[in-house]
Every structure is written in structure tokens, then in C-alpha cells.
Amino acid sequence: MKKILLVGTLDTKGEEFQFIKERIEEGGAETIVMDCGIKGKPPISPDITSAEVAKEGGEALEQLIQADDRGKAIDVMMSGAARLALKFFESGDISGVLSLGGSAGTTIGTQAMQALPVGVPKVMVSTLASGDTRPFVGVKDITMVHSVVDISGINPFSSQILANAAFAILGMVKGEVPEIKEEKPLIAATMFGLTTPCVTKAREYLEDQGYDVLVFHATGIGGQAMESLIEAGYISGVLDVTTTEWCDELVGGVFSAGPERLEAAAQANIPQVVSTGALDMVNFGGIDTVPEPLKERHLYKHNANITLMRTNTEENKQLGKILSEKVNKAKAPAALFLPLHGVSGIDQEGQPFYGPEEDRALFDSIKQHVTSEAVEVIERNQHINDEEFALAMAQKLVQLMEQN
């Protein structure tokens, strides 16, 4: 019998959790109800009490009630819920997790979900699902369902939405994933719209050589997701074509993957081939979102929601130093490929970001700062999207993986 963990604040959302519980059990699955409420008495009896959750989070529930510090209480319940969810999963007691709530409930519920591996069904019904969900989803496969109305009672609108969430988690846990007969080594690759031809050609070659390729969109969360899978040991080699997230980290764009980007492959001791894809651009939202000091820079409207800013010579010097220092940490064999005729689809003659001087500053900085004997710098008189460049990177990665 499949069991689904229900995580939430029963003191304020007990009626709604009871409704969800009944729909799930009618659908043929069992539930484990975890109460993360603090003060009020739950209208339904949980399988895991709030006192047990608080204890797992490192505090006594009575102390949290006396302290009357909402922020601290949420932190404790987040920690306790996450620890318990992982314990239940590792012991085989649950097949999925569902939660519902406002800001506090969403924070606690998704923290529990983020503790579980990718692939475990996770559904979060939230009043916040139509906004920025990145803090809640993180790098995990969490399904966010917008509650539309506040989660406050069962009515013709909320009943349909909550029932849909119950049916969704039922389908997820009861569905059978087709078995893949042959497990192939996994390669992680990074791509942007403006490096797609390169990554597509490289992926096709690598798949022909017997590898499966996971392609991550280099929009901040994509880079973070890739790094997390590398850290978890899923990945055998990395084709990091598109390192553009470092532009946003350096200058303040919207697609930063954080200061630890480009470190996981070295720490995991796996081969990596790295390039300079889309280091010609910093990403902002619509044109009105570009910070005032930068509005006089070289801007390009990619679409209604994305404005690109050309990186300048000084920024490219810094980017070259950063990339080199990150790749210098590699112990496994690594290569850094430099496309001397342009680093993105709009960095070539006749295109908006064509900048030989800026690119030369980037390439010279890389050659100056790569100091590790494990790292080979390879210059090629090609554009990053040329087939020959893509194939050269893919072939090099295969070579390094066979040597490692």
C-alpha cells in the first residue's frame, strides 16, 4: 500500500487536510499526517504530533510557545519536518509528500520536500504559487499548485483545487515509471538559447557514444540543479559549455547560480570540459528593470521579459580569472575550450554583441590564470556554435572520461 506524507499546520488548516486525507484514502493510498502547528489544538488527530516535530528540530514545543517567536518557531518546525520526512523515505514508509498552506505552511512543507531525492512525488498547494517560487522549489522537482483562493475552509472553489492536488499525488505515487533496460553513464551539460546549436550537436555525439546527457538551462537554478546532482554522485562527466551564470553573479543580473558555481565537478573528482558560452551577456528582466547606473551600457532586448547587457573588457578580465580559479581546483582531467570567433549566437560579426576586444580580454585572462597541470586550455579558431567546436569538446570529454 502506497503511503503519502501530509505535512502542515493543522491548528489553522486542519479542515483542509482532513478533506485531502479523505480524497487520498478514497483513491487507495494511506496517509501519514504530520502536524507542524505551534499553538492551536488540531481538529484532527495527527500521526506525528507537533511536539515530535519540534523535538526533531531541536527544541521543546513548550519552549517555542513560551518564546512566542514566530520566525524561530517556523525554523524549528522546518528542520524537524525535513528530518522526519527523510527518515520516513529512507525507511520505505512513504512514497510521496503533499502539503498546503500560506507563507508559513509553504515554507515548512517545501523544506520537507527539498530533503527528499529528485523523483519522489512532491505536491505543494500554496497561496504563493503564482509568484516567485524559486525559494520554495530550489533544485528539486516540487509541483506547486496555486490555491487561487485562500486556504480557509472547504467551498466550491477550494474543494476542486484541493481534490485536484490529491488526485495529482495519487497519480504520481501509483504510476509505474517504464524501466530503462540499459543504464548509461550520465553527462551534465549547460545550455542557453544562444548556445543551443553547440550543445545540441555535442549531445547528439555523446548519445551516439553510449552516454545519456542531462541538459541544464543556465538560468541560475539550472546551474544549481546541475551542481547538486554532481554532488549527489549521479554524474560521470560535465560538458559545461554555458558558464554565463557567472556574468550575473559578478555584475548583479537575474540568473546568478551563486558563488559556488563551477566547483562541484572538481569536488566530485570527475572529468569536465568547460567553455565560455554566453559570457558576453548579463541578464535582466524587462528594460525597465535594468539598474539606473547600467542603462547607458550596451543593451539588447532579447524579448519582452529579458534584457541583455554586453559585458565589457574589465568584466571579461574578471570572468576569465574566476573561471580559471574554479577549474584550477580540478584533480580529475579537465579542459577549458576557447571559441576565438565568438562566445554566443549574438557575439559574431554583424550581430549586436560582436566584441573581439572584450572576448580577447576574456581569453587572455583565462590563459594567464590557468595554473593547474590537470587543466588543458584549448584555443580554436571557431565560433562556439560551429559544429567543429561542439564536436571537439564532446570528443575531448569522452577521451578524458575514458582516461579517468
Secondary structure in CASP SS format (residue, H / E / C, confidence):
PFRMAT SS
TARGET T0000
AUTHOR 0000-0000-0000
METHOD secondary structure of the structure
MODEL  1
M C 1.00
K C 1.00
K E 1.00
I E 1.00
L E 1.00
L E 1.00
V E 1.00
G E 1.00
T C 1.00
L H 1.00
D H 1.00
T H 1.00
K H 1.00
G H 1.00
E H 1.00
E H 1.00
F H 1.00
Q H 1.00
F H 1.00
I H 1.00
K H 1.00
E H 1.00
R H 1.00
I H 1.00
E H 1.00
E H 1.00
G C 1.00
G C 1.00
A C 1.00
E E 1.00
T E 1.00
I E 1.00
V E 1.00
M E 1.00
D E 1.00
C C 1.00
G C 1.00
I C 1.00
K C 1.00
G C 1.00
K C 1.00
P C 1.00
P C 1.00
I C 1.00
S C 1.00
P C 1.00
D C 1.00
I E 1.00
T C 1.00
S H 1.00
A H 1.00
E H 1.00
V H 1.00
A H 1.00
K H 1.00
E H 1.00
G C 1.00
G C 1.00
E C 1.00
A C 1.00
L H 1.00
E H 1.00
Q H 1.00
L H 1.00
I H 1.00
Q H 1.00
A H 1.00
D C 1.00
D C 1.00
R H 1.00
G H 1.00
K H 1.00
A H 1.00
I H 1.00
D H 1.00
V H 1.00
M H 1.00
M H 1.00
S H 1.00
G H 1.00
A H 1.00
A H 1.00
R H 1.00
L H 1.00
A H 1.00
L H 1.00
K H 1.00
F H 1.00
F H 1.00
E H 1.00
S C 1.00
G C 1.00
D C 1.00
I C 1.00
S C 1.00
G E 1.00
V E 1.00
L E 1.00
S E 1.00
L E 1.00
G E 1.00
G C 1.00
S H 1.00
A H 1.00
G H 1.00
T H 1.00
T H 1.00
I H 1.00
G H 1.00
T H 1.00
Q H 1.00
A H 1.00
M H 1.00
Q H 1.00
A C 1.00
L C 1.00
P C 1.00
V C 1.00
G C 1.00
V C 1.00
P C 1.00
K E 1.00
V E 1.00
M E 1.00
V E 1.00
S E 1.00
T C 1.00
L C 1.00
A C 1.00
S C 1.00
G C 1.00
D C 1.00
T C 1.00
R H 1.00
P H 1.00
F H 1.00
V H 1.00
G C 1.00
V C 1.00
K C 1.00
D C 1.00
I C 1.00
T E 1.00
M E 1.00
V E 1.00
H E 1.00
S C 1.00
V C 1.00
V C 1.00
D C 1.00
I C 1.00
S C 1.00
G C 1.00
I C 1.00
N C 1.00
P H 1.00
F H 1.00
S H 1.00
S H 1.00
Q H 1.00
I H 1.00
L H 1.00
A H 1.00
N H 1.00
A H 1.00
A H 1.00
F H 1.00
A H 1.00
I H 1.00
L H 1.00
G H 1.00
M H 1.00
V H 1.00
K H 1.00
G C 1.00
E C 1.00
V C 1.00
P C 1.00
E C 1.00
I C 1.00
K C 1.00
E C 1.00
E C 1.00
K C 1.00
P C 1.00
L E 1.00
I E 1.00
A E 1.00
A E 1.00
T E 1.00
M E 1.00
F C 1.00
G H 1.00
L H 1.00
T H 1.00
T H 1.00
P H 1.00
C H 1.00
V H 1.00
T H 1.00
K H 1.00
A H 1.00
R H 1.00
E H 1.00
Y H 1.00
L H 1.00
E H 1.00
D H 1.00
Q C 1.00
G C 1.00
Y C 1.00
D E 1.00
V E 1.00
L E 1.00
V E 1.00
F E 1.00
H E 1.00
A C 1.00
T C 1.00
G C 1.00
I H 1.00
G H 1.00
G H 1.00
Q H 1.00
A H 1.00
M H 1.00
E H 1.00
S H 1.00
L H 1.00
I H 1.00
E H 1.00
A C 1.00
G C 1.00
Y C 1.00
I C 1.00
S C 1.00
G E 1.00
V E 1.00
L E 1.00
D E 1.00
V C 1.00
T C 1.00
T C 1.00
T C 1.00
E H 1.00
W H 1.00
C H 1.00
D H 1.00
E H 1.00
L H 1.00
V H 1.00
G C 1.00
G C 1.00
V C 1.00
F C 1.00
S C 1.00
A C 1.00
G C 1.00
P C 1.00
E C 1.00
R C 1.00
L C 1.00
E C 1.00
A H 1.00
A H 1.00
A H 1.00
Q H 1.00
A H 1.00
N C 1.00
I C 1.00
P C 1.00
Q E 1.00
V E 1.00
V E 1.00
S C 1.00
T C 1.00
G C 1.00
A C 1.00
L C 1.00
D C 1.00
M E 1.00
V E 1.00
N E 1.00
F E 1.00
G C 1.00
G C 1.00
I H 1.00
D H 1.00
T H 1.00
V C 1.00
P C 1.00
E H 1.00
P H 1.00
L H 1.00
K C 1.00
E C 1.00
R C 1.00
H C 1.00
L E 1.00
Y E 1.00
K E 1.00
H E 1.00
N E 1.00
A C 1.00
N C 1.00
I E 1.00
T E 1.00
L E 1.00
M E 1.00
R E 1.00
T C 1.00
N C 1.00
T H 1.00
E H 1.00
E H 1.00
N H 1.00
K H 1.00
Q H 1.00
L H 1.00
G H 1.00
K H 1.00
I H 1.00
L H 1.00
S H 1.00
E H 1.00
K H 1.00
V H 1.00
N C 1.00
K C 1.00
A C 1.00
K C 1.00
A C 1.00
P C 1.00
A E 1.00
A E 1.00
L E 1.00
F E 1.00
L E 1.00
P E 1.00
L C 1.00
H C 1.00
G C 1.00
V C 1.00
S C 1.00
G C 1.00
I C 1.00
D C 1.00
Q C 1.00
E C 1.00
G C 1.00
Q C 1.00
P C 1.00
F C 1.00
Y C 1.00
G C 1.00
P H 1.00
E H 1.00
E H 1.00
D H 1.00
R H 1.00
A H 1.00
L H 1.00
F H 1.00
D H 1.00
S H 1.00
I H 1.00
K H 1.00
Q H 1.00
H H 1.00
V C 1.00
T C 1.00
S C 1.00
E C 1.00
A C 1.00
V E 1.00
E E 1.00
V E 1.00
I E 1.00
E E 1.00
R E 1.00
N C 1.00
Q C 1.00
H C 1.00
I C 1.00
N C 1.00
D C 1.00
E H 1.00
E H 1.00
F H 1.00
A H 1.00
L H 1.00
A H 1.00
M H 1.00
A H 1.00
Q H 1.00
K H 1.00
L H 1.00
V H 1.00
Q H 1.00
L H 1.00
M H 1.00
E H 1.00
Q H 1.00
N C 1.00
END
